[in-house]
Amino acid sequence: MIARIFLDHPAKVDESFFEHMAFALKFSGLLFAAAGAALVHALIPCLFEKTASRIIATLYARTHNRGQ
């Protein structure tokens, strides 16, 4: 049960538990940054015009077909 919860998915993407944790935490931080940029852009449209979409595109490129 422990292996299924904590180890199976990281192994599918060829990572250890801690490697996967680091990747997911960085991914989460970048999503928060994209959300912040989008929020500022909503209030002041001339700022961060492409920042959120650029971050999302980068994250997609890093994860597309990962572990397949």
N, C-alpha and C positions, 0 to 999 in steps of 0.2 A: 504494500500500500504506500509506504513512504517513497519508494523508488518511483512508483507511478505518479505520485503527486509532484515530486521535486526533480526527478532526473530524466523521465522519459522524453518530455518535450525538448529540453536542452540537447539531449543526445540526438534528436531528430534533425537539429540544425548544426550538429557537430561541435557542440560547446559543452563545457562543464557547467555545473550549476552557477558558479561564481562568474564565469565569463558571460553566461546568459543574463545574470542579474545586472552586471555592469552595462551590457548592451541595452537592456530594457530600461534601466535608469537614465542612461544618456538619451534614449529615444523619448522617454517621458519628458525630460528636461527640454528637448527641442520642440516637443509638442506644446509645452507651456510657453516657450518663447514665441512660437508661431501664433498661439492664441493671444498673447500680449501684443504682438505686432498688429494683428487683425483688429484688436480692440482700439489701439491708438489710431489706426488707419480709419476706423469707423467714425472716430471723433474729429480727426484732423486728416482729411483725405490726401493731402500732399505728402504725408509721412508714411514710410513703410509700404509704398505702393506695390511692391512685388515680394516683400520679405516672407510673408506667410506662405505664399504659393511656392516660393523657391525652397523653403524648408520642407514643405510637404513633398515636393518632387524629389528632393534629396533622400528623404526617409523612404519613399516608395522605391527608389532605385536601390537602396541598400537592402530592402526586404523582399523585393520581387523575386519569386522563384527560389527563395531561401529554403534550404532543406528538402528540396524536391529531387 
